[in-house]
C-alpha cells in the first residue's frame, strides 16, 4: 500500500514538471493542416454564365399576374358633415376597394384634406376622379400618381415580450370574464428565467424598432408598444419581422401624402439669361 502511494506521488511530481509539455508534444504530435491552395487565395473570376445564374438565383421572384396600379388622391373638401359618405359612396358605386382613407382638418378652418389610396385602371380612375370633383362640397381632387411624393403612415403595434408560446394566453386574458390559467401556456418557467427571457425579447424589439427609426412608447410586464412612422412598404416589412414575437394589437393610421417641392438652381437661371442675351442681333443695335 505504501509503495502504491509513493508511485502516485512520483507520477504527480513528474506530470507537473517543466518537461511535461515536451513529453506531451512527443506523445501527441501536432497534425499539420494542408497549405491553402492558390484557388482559395486567388479565386478565378466567374464566367458570364455563372454570374448570370448567381444574379437570377438571388433575385426575388416578381408578382404573378396583373397588378393594378395604385393611385393616390388628394381631395380638398369643405369641412361639413356628410362629405366623407358622399365621396366614399361614389367610389364604392364604381366597385373600388379603398386601401386607405385619411381625413383631417387643415390650417384653414373651413377646409379639410382627404387622402385616398385605391387601385384600378387609369381610365376608370380618371372617371371616378371627375365625378368626385363634380360634388358641390369638393374644391379639387389631385391625382398624385406618377409624381414624387412624401408618403408616411403611423403604426402603433402591441407586441408580446413573453414569447410566442404565451401569446394565446395573453390574448385570452384581455377578454372580459377570463381568468389566467397556468395550463394555457405550453411551459412553465422559473421567475429568473422568465425575467431573463422577457428582457431579452424587449431588447431585441428595441433594436429592431431602432433600425426602422421607430421607438418603444410603452412597456408593461408582458408586452411593449412600438410607434413607427414610415412608408407603407416599410410598415408592412416591420409587421412581418415582429410577427414571430406575437402581435397582440395593431393600429394603422392610413397613408398621408404630400408632393415634393422642386429645387431651383440660381446658376441655371443665370446661364439661361446669358443665352437669351447672346441671341440678340448686334446689327439691330443703335450706333455707338
C-alpha positions as CSV (number, residue, x, y, z in Angstrom):
1,X,0.0,0.0,0.0
2,X,2.8,2.4,0.8
3,X,4.6,1.6,-2.4
4,X,1.5,2.4,-4.4
5,X,1.1,5.8,-2.8
6,X,4.7,6.6,-3.4
7,X,4.4,5.8,-7.1
8,X,1.3,8.1,-7.4
9,X,3.2,10.9,-5.7
10,X,6.2,10.5,-8.1
11,X,3.8,10.4,-11.1
12,X,2.2,13.7,-9.9
13,X,5.6,15.3,-9.5
14,X,6.6,14.2,-12.9
15,X,3.4,15.3,-14.6
16,X,3.8,18.8,-13.1
17,X,7.5,19.2,-14.1
18,X,8.7,21.7,-16.7
19,X,9.3,18.9,-19.2
20,X,5.8,17.6,-19.1
21,X,4.8,19.8,-22.0
22,X,7.6,18.4,-24.1
23,X,6.6,14.9,-23.3
24,X,3.0,15.7,-24.2
25,X,4.1,17.1,-27.6
26,X,6.2,14.0,-28.3
27,X,3.4,11.6,-27.5
28,X,0.7,13.8,-29.3
29,X,2.3,15.0,-32.5
30,X,0.7,18.1,-33.9
31,X,-1.3,17.5,-37.1
32,X,-0.3,19.9,-39.8
33,X,-3.1,21.4,-41.8
34,X,-2.6,21.3,-45.6
35,X,-1.5,24.6,-47.1
36,X,-4.1,26.8,-48.7
37,X,-4.3,26.2,-52.4
38,X,-3.9,29.0,-55.0
39,X,-7.6,28.6,-56.0
40,X,-8.6,29.6,-52.4
41,X,-6.1,32.5,-52.2
42,X,-6.7,33.8,-55.7
43,X,-10.1,32.6,-56.8
44,X,-10.8,32.7,-60.5
45,X,-13.2,35.2,-61.9
46,X,-16.6,33.7,-62.6
47,X,-17.7,33.2,-66.1
48,X,-20.6,35.2,-67.7
49,X,-22.9,32.1,-67.3
50,X,-22.0,31.7,-63.6
51,X,-22.5,35.4,-63.0
52,X,-25.9,35.5,-64.7
53,X,-27.0,32.3,-62.8
54,X,-26.0,33.9,-59.5
55,X,-27.9,37.1,-60.2
56,X,-31.0,35.2,-61.3
57,X,-30.8,32.9,-58.2
58,X,-30.6,35.9,-55.8
59,X,-33.3,38.0,-57.5
60,X,-36.6,37.7,-55.6
61,X,-39.5,36.4,-57.7
62,X,-41.8,39.0,-59.1
63,X,-45.5,39.2,-58.7
64,X,-47.6,36.8,-60.7
65,X,-50.4,38.1,-62.8
66,X,-51.6,41.6,-63.5
67,X,-51.3,44.0,-60.6
68,X,-53.4,47.2,-60.8
69,X,-51.7,50.5,-60.4
70,X,-52.0,52.3,-57.1
71,X,-53.4,55.8,-57.3
72,X,-53.2,58.5,-54.6
73,X,-56.0,61.1,-54.5
74,X,-55.7,64.4,-52.6
75,X,-59.2,65.8,-52.1
76,X,-59.7,69.3,-50.8
77,X,-63.2,69.4,-49.4
78,X,-65.5,71.6,-47.4
79,X,-65.4,70.9,-43.7
80,X,-69.0,69.9,-43.3
81,X,-71.0,66.8,-42.3
82,X,-71.7,64.1,-45.0
83,X,-68.8,64.8,-47.3
84,X,-67.0,61.6,-46.5
85,X,-70.0,59.4,-47.1
86,X,-70.7,61.1,-50.5
87,X,-67.1,60.7,-51.7
88,X,-66.9,57.1,-50.5
89,X,-70.3,56.3,-52.0
90,X,-69.1,57.4,-55.5
91,X,-66.0,55.2,-55.2
92,X,-68.0,52.2,-53.8
93,X,-70.5,52.6,-56.6
94,X,-67.8,52.0,-59.2
95,X,-66.5,48.9,-57.3
96,X,-63.3,50.4,-56.0
97,X,-61.8,48.9,-52.9
98,X,-60.3,51.7,-50.9
99,X,-56.9,50.7,-49.5
100,X,-56.5,53.7,-47.3
101,X,-58.5,56.9,-46.4
102,X,-57.4,59.7,-44.1
103,X,-59.4,62.8,-43.4
104,X,-58.3,65.7,-41.2
105,X,-58.6,69.5,-40.9
106,X,-56.1,71.8,-42.5
107,X,-54.8,75.2,-41.4
108,X,-57.9,76.7,-42.9
109,X,-61.0,76.4,-40.6
110,X,-63.5,75.5,-43.4
111,X,-61.2,73.2,-45.4
112,X,-60.4,69.5,-44.9
113,X,-57.8,67.3,-46.6
114,X,-58.7,63.8,-47.7
115,X,-56.1,61.4,-48.8
116,X,-57.5,58.3,-50.6
117,X,-55.4,55.3,-51.9
118,X,-57.1,52.9,-54.3
119,X,-56.2,50.6,-57.2
120,X,-57.7,50.4,-60.7
121,X,-57.3,51.1,-64.4
122,X,-56.2,54.6,-65.3
123,X,-59.3,55.3,-67.4
124,X,-61.7,54.2,-64.7
125,X,-59.8,56.1,-62.1
126,X,-59.9,59.3,-64.1
127,X,-63.7,59.0,-64.5
128,X,-64.1,58.5,-60.8
129,X,-61.9,61.5,-60.1
130,X,-64.0,63.7,-62.2
131,X,-67.2,62.5,-60.6
132,X,-65.8,63.2,-57.1
133,X,-64.6,66.6,-58.2
134,X,-68.1,67.4,-59.5
135,X,-69.5,67.2,-56.0
136,X,-70.6,70.5,-54.5
137,X,-68.6,70.4,-51.3
138,X,-65.4,69.3,-53.1
139,X,-63.0,72.0,-54.1
140,X,-60.4,70.0,-56.0
141,X,-59.2,66.4,-56.5
142,X,-55.5,66.0,-57.3
143,X,-54.1,62.7,-58.6
144,X,-50.5,62.2,-57.3
145,X,-49.9,59.1,-59.4
146,X,-46.5,59.2,-61.1
147,X,-45.4,62.3,-59.0
148,X,-42.6,62.4,-56.4
149,X,-44.5,62.4,-53.1
150,X,-43.6,62.0,-49.5
151,X,-45.6,59.0,-48.1
152,X,-46.0,58.5,-44.4
153,X,-48.1,56.2,-42.3
154,X,-48.3,55.8,-38.5
155,X,-48.3,52.4,-36.8
156,X,-49.0,51.6,-33.2
157,X,-48.4,47.9,-32.5
158,X,-48.5,46.0,-29.2
159,X,-46.1,43.1,-29.1
160,X,-45.7,40.3,-26.6
161,X,-42.3,40.1,-24.8
162,X,-43.0,36.8,-23.1
163,X,-42.5,34.7,-26.2
164,X,-44.8,33.3,-28.9
165,X,-45.9,30.3,-26.8
166,X,-47.6,32.7,-24.4
167,X,-49.4,34.9,-26.9
168,X,-52.6,32.8,-26.9
169,X,-52.9,33.1,-23.1
170,X,-52.2,36.9,-23.3
171,X,-54.9,37.4,-25.9
172,X,-57.5,35.4,-23.9
173,X,-56.5,37.3,-20.7
174,X,-57.6,40.5,-22.3
175,X,-61.1,39.2,-22.9
176,X,-63.8,40.1,-20.3
177,X,-64.6,37.4,-17.7
178,X,-61.5,35.3,-18.5
179,X,-59.0,34.3,-15.8
180,X,-55.4,33.4,-16.4
181,X,-54.8,29.7,-16.2
182,X,-51.3,28.3,-16.0
183,X,-52.3,25.4,-18.3
184,X,-52.8,27.8,-21.2
185,X,-49.0,28.2,-21.5
186,X,-47.1,25.4,-23.0
187,X,-44.2,25.5,-20.5
188,X,-43.7,26.9,-17.0
189,X,-40.6,29.0,-16.4
190,X,-38.9,29.9,-13.2
191,X,-39.1,33.5,-12.2
192,X,-35.5,34.1,-13.0
193,X,-35.6,32.5,-16.5
194,X,-38.9,34.3,-17.2
195,X,-37.2,37.7,-16.3
196,X,-34.2,37.0,-18.5
197,X,-36.4,35.9,-21.4
198,X,-38.6,39.0,-21.1
199,X,-35.7,41.4,-21.1
200,X,-34.0,39.6,-24.0
201,X,-37.2,39.9,-26.1
202,X,-37.6,43.6,-25.1
203,X,-34.0,44.3,-26.1
204,X,-34.5,42.6,-29.5
205,X,-37.7,44.6,-30.1
206,X,-36.0,47.8,-29.2
207,X,-33.1,47.2,-31.5
208,X,-35.4,46.2,-34.4
209,X,-37.5,49.3,-33.9
210,X,-34.4,51.5,-33.9
211,X,-33.4,50.0,-37.2
212,X,-36.7,51.2,-38.7
213,X,-36.4,54.6,-36.9
214,X,-39.2,53.7,-34.5
215,X,-39.4,53.8,-30.8
216,X,-40.9,51.9,-27.8
217,X,-43.5,54.2,-26.3
218,X,-44.9,51.9,-23.6
219,X,-43.6,48.8,-21.7
220,X,-45.5,46.6,-19.3
221,X,-44.8,43.3,-17.6
222,X,-45.8,41.2,-20.6
223,X,-45.9,43.4,-23.7
224,X,-44.5,46.6,-25.3
225,X,-46.0,49.2,-27.7
226,X,-43.9,50.4,-30.6
227,X,-44.6,53.6,-32.6
228,X,-43.3,53.7,-36.2
229,X,-43.8,56.4,-38.8
230,X,-42.6,55.3,-42.3
231,X,-43.7,54.4,-45.8
232,X,-46.4,51.8,-46.1
233,X,-43.9,49.3,-47.5
234,X,-41.7,49.7,-44.5
235,X,-44.7,49.3,-42.2
236,X,-45.6,46.0,-43.9
237,X,-42.0,44.8,-43.6
238,X,-41.8,45.7,-39.9
239,X,-45.0,43.9,-39.1
240,X,-43.7,40.7,-40.8
241,X,-40.5,40.9,-38.8
242,X,-42.2,41.3,-35.4
243,X,-44.9,38.7,-36.1
244,X,-42.8,35.8,-34.7
245,X,-42.7,37.6,-31.3
246,X,-46.5,37.6,-31.1
247,X,-48.7,40.6,-32.1
248,X,-51.4,41.4,-29.6
249,X,-52.9,44.5,-31.3
250,X,-52.0,46.7,-34.3
251,X,-53.4,50.1,-35.5
252,X,-52.5,51.9,-38.7
253,X,-53.5,55.5,-39.4
254,X,-53.6,55.2,-43.2
255,X,-51.2,56.9,-45.7
256,X,-50.7,60.6,-45.9
257,X,-49.0,62.1,-49.0
258,X,-47.6,65.4,-49.9
259,X,-45.7,66.3,-53.2
260,X,-42.1,67.1,-53.0
261,X,-41.1,70.7,-53.9
262,X,-38.7,71.2,-56.8
263,X,-35.2,72.5,-56.3
264,X,-34.2,75.6,-58.3
265,X,-30.6,76.4,-59.0
266,X,-29.6,80.0,-59.4
267,X,-26.7,79.1,-61.7
268,X,-29.1,77.5,-64.2
269,X,-31.1,80.8,-64.2
270,X,-28.0,82.9,-64.9
271,X,-27.0,80.6,-67.8
272,X,-30.5,80.9,-69.2
273,X,-30.3,84.8,-69.1
274,X,-26.9,84.7,-70.7
275,X,-28.1,82.5,-73.6
276,X,-31.1,84.9,-74.1
277,X,-28.7,87.9,-74.2
278,X,-26.3,86.3,-76.6
279,X,-29.1,85.7,-79.1
280,X,-29.6,89.4,-79.7
281,X,-28.6,90.6,-83.2
282,X,-25.8,93.2,-83.0
283,X,-26.9,94.8,-86.3
284,X,-30.2,95.9,-84.8
285,X,-28.4,97.9,-82.0
286,X,-28.1,101.7,-82.4
287,X,-24.6,103.1,-83.3
288,X,-22.2,103.7,-80.5
